[in-house]
Amino acid sequence: MINLAVINIKEVVKYLVKLTIVITVVVALTRYFSTYKNALTNKFSDKTFLECINQTIPEIKVMNKAETKTPKIEPLKMMLNMELAMIDTIHEEKITSNGEERVKNNNIEEQPTNEKVEEIQTGVKTEVLENNVPTKFTDEYNGVKIKNGTDNKLTKEILTPNVNINMKNVLIFHTHTCESYTPSQAYPYKQTGNFRTTDRNYSVVRVGRELENYLKPYGYNIIHDESYHDYPSYSGSYSSSLETVEKILKENSGYDIVLDLHRDAIGDNTYAPTVKIGEEYAAQLMFVIGSNGGVDEHENWQENLKFAVKVQEKANELYPGLFKPIILRNSDYNQFVSKAACIIEVGATGNTLEQCLASMKYLSKVIREL
């Protein structure tokens, strides 16, 4: 009996040892597989999330590939950074695009000009400054001097300014849009030709804007066309401007006053016809009127001349010397489009832009007093 008991105890001990080993192995394997499962689940979750984002926003996929060495990926932070970067890129592209556009248009962007609501003084002393070009004229009517370059005889009937026109509508345009002046400290600019610029802020266009801004506050209806007619090609300027003006007049009725503002091309920068009005220096103005002396018929030339005489009569009353003698020529200059169409030469190459802007102030006063 004793031997049997010993044998049974040995078997039990042996069995317990085996059982312990089995349990230990099972526990170890369970822990191992549990850890592996958690790691695999986390890895799959991160990968799946990123793949979803990658399919939606390709830019993030590129960044993820480039940052494979990063030990920890924070998708939300990454998306925020990407969004900010994209906004910065768009802003930079916008600045670059605007800069390129300004260069392309050679600074065509308009400088702000405010409508001039001010009472312009009259009854002040005026004085024409001497220049190196003598004043010549062939005819005179009531103090208005005219240089007749045609074969037409200017009778009193022709010169009497009994015009019947709509004074409240004014069309302003420029056949030679790029004509400009002597650069000054106040208005420096880079010339794109001989006293020419495609920058409307420094050409005769800027002069037209000044006249527009002085007239508008007083109830005038102004159409100011700033189209280029002499750029990129100077040849054919008058054909180009005629097309523009005829289109405008067809679409807008009642515009009798049609002003083609130019800069006089005579001489060089030493010629600057100037009148001192009070304490202000203004560029002198000059009417150029076409006639029927050319090949084409021009029925309105006498009406145009009467209008110029009427304006200059009033100018001589308010600001003597503001205008030089009217020039009458054979060419029609497209002035057949209306019965108050004319060229006004504003200053010359030697004048500065500020002098020409001052002229528009006084011209606007003259027009308002007609």
C-alpha positions as CSV (number, residue, x, y, z in Angstrom):
1,M,0.0,0.0,0.0
2,I,2.8,2.4,0.8
3,N,4.5,1.9,-2.6
4,L,1.3,2.5,-4.5
5,A,0.8,5.8,-2.6
6,V,4.3,7.0,-3.5
7,I,3.8,6.1,-7.1
8,N,0.6,8.1,-7.2
9,I,2.1,11.1,-5.6
10,K,4.9,11.1,-8.2
11,E,2.4,10.9,-11.0
12,V,0.5,13.8,-9.6
13,V,3.6,16.0,-9.3
14,K,4.7,15.1,-12.8
15,Y,1.2,16.0,-14.1
16,L,1.2,19.3,-12.3
17,V,4.6,20.2,-13.7
18,K,3.3,19.5,-17.3
19,L,0.2,21.4,-16.6
20,T,2.2,24.4,-15.3
21,I,4.3,24.4,-18.5
22,V,1.3,24.3,-20.7
23,I,-0.5,27.1,-18.9
24,T,2.7,29.3,-19.0
25,V,3.0,28.7,-22.8
26,V,-0.7,29.5,-23.3
27,V,-0.5,32.7,-21.3
28,A,2.7,33.8,-23.1
29,L,1.2,33.1,-26.5
30,T,-2.0,34.9,-25.5
31,R,-0.1,38.0,-24.5
32,Y,2.0,37.9,-27.6
33,F,-0.9,37.7,-30.0
34,S,-2.9,40.3,-28.1
35,T,0.0,42.8,-28.4
36,Y,0.4,42.0,-32.1
37,K,-3.3,42.4,-32.7
38,N,-3.4,45.8,-31.1
39,A,-0.4,47.0,-33.1
40,L,-1.8,45.6,-36.3
41,T,-5.2,47.3,-35.7
42,N,-3.5,50.7,-35.0
43,K,-1.3,50.4,-38.0
44,F,-4.2,49.5,-40.2
45,S,-6.4,52.3,-38.8
46,D,-3.7,55.0,-39.4
47,K,-3.0,53.7,-42.9
48,T,-6.7,53.5,-43.8
49,F,-7.3,57.0,-42.6
50,L,-4.3,58.4,-44.5
51,E,-5.3,56.5,-47.7
52,C,-8.7,58.1,-47.5
53,I,-7.2,61.5,-47.2
54,N,-4.7,60.8,-49.9
55,Q,-7.5,59.9,-52.3
56,T,-9.4,63.1,-51.5
57,I,-6.4,65.5,-51.4
58,P,-3.5,64.3,-53.6
59,E,-1.2,67.1,-52.3
60,I,-1.2,65.4,-48.8
61,K,-0.3,62.1,-50.4
62,V,2.8,63.7,-51.9
63,M,3.8,65.2,-48.6
64,N,3.3,61.8,-46.8
65,K,5.6,60.1,-49.2
66,A,8.2,62.8,-48.8
67,E,8.0,62.5,-45.0
68,T,8.2,58.7,-44.6
69,K,10.9,59.2,-42.0
70,T,8.6,61.1,-39.7
71,P,8.0,58.8,-36.7
72,K,4.5,60.1,-36.0
73,I,1.9,61.4,-38.4
74,E,-0.7,64.0,-37.3
75,P,-3.2,64.2,-40.1
76,L,-5.3,67.1,-38.8
77,K,-2.3,69.2,-38.2
78,M,-1.0,68.3,-41.6
79,M,-4.2,69.3,-43.3
80,L,-4.3,72.6,-41.5
81,N,-0.7,73.4,-42.6
82,M,-1.5,72.4,-46.2
83,E,-4.6,74.7,-46.2
84,L,-2.6,77.6,-45.0
85,A,0.2,76.9,-47.5
86,M,-2.4,76.8,-50.4
87,I,-3.9,80.1,-49.3
88,D,-0.4,81.7,-49.3
89,T,0.3,80.3,-52.7
90,I,-2.9,81.7,-54.1
91,H,-2.1,85.1,-52.6
92,E,1.3,85.1,-54.1
93,E,-0.1,84.1,-57.5
94,K,-2.6,87.0,-57.3
95,I,0.1,89.5,-56.5
96,T,2.3,88.2,-59.3
97,S,-0.6,88.2,-61.8
98,N,-1.5,91.8,-60.9
99,G,2.1,92.9,-61.2
100,E,2.4,91.2,-64.6
101,E,-0.8,92.8,-65.8
102,R,0.4,96.3,-64.7
103,V,3.7,95.8,-66.6
104,K,1.8,94.5,-69.6
105,N,-0.4,97.5,-69.7
106,N,2.5,99.9,-69.0
107,N,0.9,101.3,-65.8
108,I,-2.4,101.9,-67.5
109,E,-4.1,101.6,-64.1
110,E,-5.8,104.9,-63.4
111,Q,-4.7,107.2,-60.6
112,P,-7.6,108.5,-58.6
113,T,-9.0,111.8,-59.8
114,N,-11.8,113.5,-57.8
115,E,-14.5,115.6,-59.3
116,K,-13.6,119.2,-58.8
117,V,-16.3,121.0,-56.8
118,E,-14.7,124.5,-56.3
119,E,-15.5,128.0,-57.5
120,I,-12.8,129.1,-60.0
121,Q,-11.7,132.6,-59.6
122,T,-12.3,135.2,-62.3
123,G,-11.3,138.9,-62.6
124,V,-7.6,138.1,-61.9
125,K,-4.6,139.4,-63.7
126,T,-3.5,137.3,-66.7
127,E,-0.2,137.6,-68.5
128,V,1.1,135.6,-71.5
129,L,4.7,134.6,-71.0
130,E,7.1,135.2,-73.9
131,N,8.1,132.2,-76.0
132,N,10.3,131.7,-79.1
133,V,7.4,131.2,-81.5
134,P,5.7,134.3,-82.8
135,T,1.9,134.7,-82.9
136,K,0.5,135.1,-86.4
137,F,-3.1,135.5,-87.6
138,T,-4.9,136.6,-90.7
139,D,-8.4,137.5,-89.5
140,E,-10.0,138.9,-86.4
141,Y,-13.5,138.9,-85.1
142,N,-14.4,140.8,-81.9
143,G,-10.9,140.2,-80.4
144,V,-10.7,136.6,-81.5
145,K,-7.7,136.0,-83.8
146,I,-7.8,133.4,-86.5
147,K,-5.0,132.1,-88.7
148,N,-6.7,131.1,-92.0
149,G,-4.8,128.4,-93.8
150,T,-7.5,127.8,-96.4
151,D,-8.8,129.6,-99.5
152,N,-12.1,130.3,-97.7
153,K,-13.0,133.9,-97.2
154,L,-14.0,134.4,-93.6
155,T,-16.9,136.8,-93.7
156,K,-18.7,138.3,-90.7
157,E,-21.6,136.0,-91.3
158,I,-19.3,132.9,-91.1
159,L,-17.6,134.2,-87.9
160,T,-20.7,135.3,-86.0
161,P,-21.1,132.8,-83.2
162,N,-24.8,132.3,-83.4
163,V,-24.7,128.6,-82.6
164,N,-27.6,126.4,-81.5
165,I,-26.2,123.4,-79.7
166,N,-26.8,121.2,-76.7
167,M,-24.3,122.7,-74.2
168,K,-24.8,120.1,-71.4
169,N,-23.5,117.0,-73.3
170,V,-19.8,116.8,-74.0
171,L,-17.8,114.0,-75.7
172,I,-14.1,114.0,-75.0
173,F,-11.7,111.7,-76.9
174,H,-8.1,111.6,-78.1
175,T,-7.0,110.8,-81.6
176,H,-3.3,110.9,-80.5
177,T,-3.9,109.2,-77.1
178,C,-0.2,108.8,-76.2
179,E,0.9,112.4,-76.5
180,S,2.5,113.6,-73.3
181,Y,4.5,116.4,-71.9
182,T,7.9,117.3,-70.3
183,P,8.3,115.2,-67.1
184,S,8.4,117.1,-63.9
185,Q,9.0,116.4,-60.2
186,A,5.3,116.2,-59.6
187,Y,4.6,114.0,-62.7
188,P,7.7,112.0,-63.6
189,Y,7.2,109.2,-66.1
190,K,9.1,107.0,-68.5
191,Q,8.6,108.0,-72.1
192,T,7.7,105.2,-74.6
193,G,8.5,107.6,-77.5
194,N,9.3,111.2,-78.3
195,F,7.1,112.9,-75.8
196,R,4.8,110.0,-75.9
197,T,3.6,107.4,-73.3
198,T,1.1,104.6,-73.1
199,D,0.6,105.4,-69.4
200,R,-2.8,107.3,-69.4
201,N,-1.9,108.9,-66.1
202,Y,0.7,111.1,-67.8
203,S,-0.7,111.6,-71.3
204,V,-3.4,113.8,-72.8
205,V,-5.9,111.3,-71.3
206,R,-5.1,112.6,-67.8
207,V,-5.8,116.1,-69.2
208,G,-9.2,114.9,-70.4
209,R,-10.0,113.4,-67.0
210,E,-9.3,116.8,-65.4
211,L,-11.8,118.6,-67.7
212,E,-14.3,115.9,-67.1
213,N,-14.0,116.2,-63.3
214,Y,-14.4,119.9,-63.4
215,L,-17.6,119.8,-65.5
216,K,-19.4,116.9,-64.0
217,P,-20.3,118.5,-60.6
218,Y,-22.2,121.2,-62.5
219,G,-24.6,118.9,-64.3
220,Y,-22.7,118.2,-67.5
221,N,-23.1,114.8,-69.1
222,I,-19.6,113.7,-70.0
223,I,-18.5,110.8,-72.1
224,H,-14.7,110.5,-72.0
225,D,-13.3,107.8,-74.3
226,E,-9.7,106.8,-73.4
227,S,-9.2,104.3,-76.2
228,Y,-5.8,104.1,-77.9
229,H,-6.0,105.3,-81.5
230,D,-2.3,105.9,-82.1
231,Y,-0.9,102.7,-80.5
232,P,0.5,100.3,-81.4
233,S,0.4,102.0,-84.8
234,Y,0.4,105.8,-85.2
235,S,-0.6,105.5,-88.9
236,G,-4.4,105.5,-89.2
237,S,-5.0,107.3,-86.0
238,Y,-7.8,109.4,-87.4
239,S,-9.5,106.4,-89.0
240,S,-9.4,104.6,-85.7
241,S,-10.8,107.6,-83.7
242,L,-13.5,108.2,-86.3
243,E,-14.7,104.6,-85.8
244,T,-14.8,105.2,-82.0
245,V,-16.6,108.5,-82.2
246,E,-19.2,107.4,-84.7
247,K,-20.1,104.4,-82.5
248,I,-20.4,106.6,-79.4
249,L,-22.6,109.1,-81.2
250,K,-24.8,106.4,-82.6
251,E,-25.4,105.0,-79.2
252,N,-25.8,108.4,-77.4
253,S,-28.0,111.1,-78.9
254,G,-27.7,114.8,-78.2
255,Y,-23.9,115.1,-78.1
256,D,-23.1,118.2,-80.2
257,I,-19.8,119.2,-78.4
258,V,-17.1,116.8,-79.5
259,L,-13.6,117.6,-78.2
260,D,-10.5,115.9,-79.5
261,L,-7.8,116.9,-77.0
262,H,-4.2,116.9,-78.3
263,R,-0.8,118.2,-77.3
264,D,0.8,120.6,-79.8
265,A,3.7,119.0,-81.5
266,I,5.4,122.2,-82.7
267,G,9.0,122.8,-81.7
268,D,10.8,120.9,-78.9
269,N,10.8,121.0,-75.1
270,T,12.0,124.6,-75.2
271,Y,8.6,125.7,-76.5
272,A,6.1,125.9,-73.7
273,P,3.3,128.4,-74.4
274,T,2.2,129.5,-71.0
275,V,-0.2,132.1,-69.4
276,K,0.0,133.2,-65.9
277,I,-3.5,133.5,-64.3
278,G,-3.3,135.1,-60.9
279,E,-0.4,133.2,-59.3
280,E,-0.9,130.0,-61.3
281,Y,0.8,129.0,-64.5
282,A,-1.4,127.3,-67.2
283,A,-0.5,126.0,-70.6
284,Q,-2.1,127.9,-73.5
285,L,-4.8,126.3,-75.6
286,M,-5.4,126.4,-79.3
287,F,-8.4,125.5,-81.5
288,V,-7.7,123.7,-84.7
289,I,-10.7,123.7,-87.0
290,G,-11.0,121.7,-90.2
291,S,-12.8,122.9,-93.3
292,N,-14.1,121.8,-96.7
293,G,-10.7,122.5,-98.4
294,G,-10.0,118.8,-98.5
295,V,-11.3,116.1,-100.8
296,D,-14.3,115.1,-98.7
297,E,-17.3,117.4,-98.2
298,H,-17.5,118.9,-94.7
299,E,-20.8,120.7,-94.2
300,N,-20.3,121.4,-90.5
301,W,-17.0,123.4,-90.7
302,Q,-18.7,126.8,-90.4
303,E,-20.7,125.7,-87.3
304,N,-17.5,124.2,-85.8
305,L,-15.7,127.5,-86.4
306,K,-18.6,129.5,-84.9
307,F,-18.4,127.3,-81.8
308,A,-14.6,127.9,-81.4
309,V,-15.2,131.7,-81.8
310,K,-17.9,131.6,-79.2
311,V,-15.7,129.8,-76.7
312,Q,-12.7,132.0,-77.4
313,E,-14.8,135.2,-77.0
314,K,-15.7,134.1,-73.5
315,A,-12.2,133.0,-72.7
316,N,-10.9,136.5,-73.8
317,E,-13.4,138.0,-71.4
318,L,-12.5,135.9,-68.4
319,Y,-8.8,134.9,-69.0
320,P,-7.2,136.9,-71.8
321,G,-4.4,134.9,-73.3
322,L,-5.6,131.5,-72.3
323,F,-6.1,130.7,-76.0
324,K,-3.7,131.3,-78.9
325,P,-5.2,132.2,-82.3
326,I,-7.6,129.7,-83.9
327,I,-6.1,127.8,-86.8
328,L,-8.3,126.9,-89.8
329,R,-7.0,124.2,-92.1
330,N,-8.0,122.2,-95.1
331,S,-8.1,118.8,-93.5
332,D,-11.4,117.9,-91.9
333,Y,-10.0,116.0,-88.8
334,N,-13.3,114.0,-88.6
335,Q,-15.1,117.2,-87.5
336,F,-17.9,116.5,-89.9
337,V,-19.4,114.2,-87.1
338,S,-21.0,117.1,-85.3
339,K,-21.7,120.9,-85.5
340,A,-19.5,121.7,-82.5
341,A,-16.6,119.4,-83.1
342,C,-13.0,120.6,-82.8
343,I,-9.5,119.9,-81.8
344,I,-8.1,121.6,-78.8
345,E,-4.3,121.6,-78.5
346,V,-3.5,121.7,-74.8
347,G,0.0,123.1,-74.3
348,A,3.1,121.8,-76.2
349,T,6.0,119.4,-75.6
350,G,7.7,122.0,-73.3
351,N,4.8,122.3,-70.9
352,T,4.4,120.2,-67.8
353,L,1.4,118.1,-67.0
354,E,0.5,120.3,-64.0
355,Q,0.3,123.4,-66.3
356,C,-2.1,121.5,-68.6
357,L,-4.2,120.4,-65.7
358,A,-4.5,124.0,-64.6
359,S,-5.7,124.9,-68.1
360,M,-8.6,122.5,-67.8
361,K,-9.7,124.2,-64.7
362,Y,-10.0,127.6,-66.5
363,L,-11.4,126.0,-69.7
364,S,-14.2,124.4,-67.6
365,K,-15.1,127.8,-66.2
366,V,-15.2,129.3,-69.7
367,I,-17.6,126.5,-70.9
368,R,-19.8,126.9,-67.9
369,E,-20.2,130.7,-68.6
370,L,-21.2,130.2,-72.2
